[in-house]
Amino acid sequence: MLSQKIEEALNGQIKIEAESSQVYLAMASWAETKGLEGVALFMYAHSDEERMHMLKLTKFINERGGHAKISSLVAPPVSFGSFKEMFQTLFDHEVMVSQKINDLVDITLKEKDYATHNFLQWYVSEQIEEEALARNILDKINLIGDDKGGLYLFDNDVKMLTSNTAV
Ligand code: FEO
């Protein structure tokens, strides 16, 4: 059985994951209008991943006798400046999510809820991967700079990332 404190904290994370899904969906749509098909595919896939993160929390809360609450969400931005800025926003967003997961882990230890602590380890590992992937992409963008041909190759590269890795 979940304590009220843990239930509220997990419900807070449901909202964060759902908002992450919306932000990446908005990025996908923006990239698509700019003609970068690979980046758009990457962001659509990433948005789906975030929805899966949200659903996993929803089911866990309900399985443990709590009630997962589906709340309204903050609307994401419509445009994202440059591609570099967009991926920087993605990276910063993931760092924020990692911090929230760490805070949750901290609460489970204080509440001695070891089942939820164990459940959250999946998210801890996932965040390490997500941050590394975002950092990797940012490094590539920094190498390209303003080169248009480079951007075309980058778009293809990101498309490959989408088909080869779980985002
Ligand atoms: Fe669910 Fe990208 O954090």
Boltz pocket constraint, residues with backbone or C-beta under 6 A from the ligand:
constraints:
  - pocket:
      binder: B
      contacts: [[A, 17], [A, 20], [A, 49], [A, 50], [A, 53], [A, 94], [A, 97], [A, 130], [A, 167]]
      max_distance: 6.0
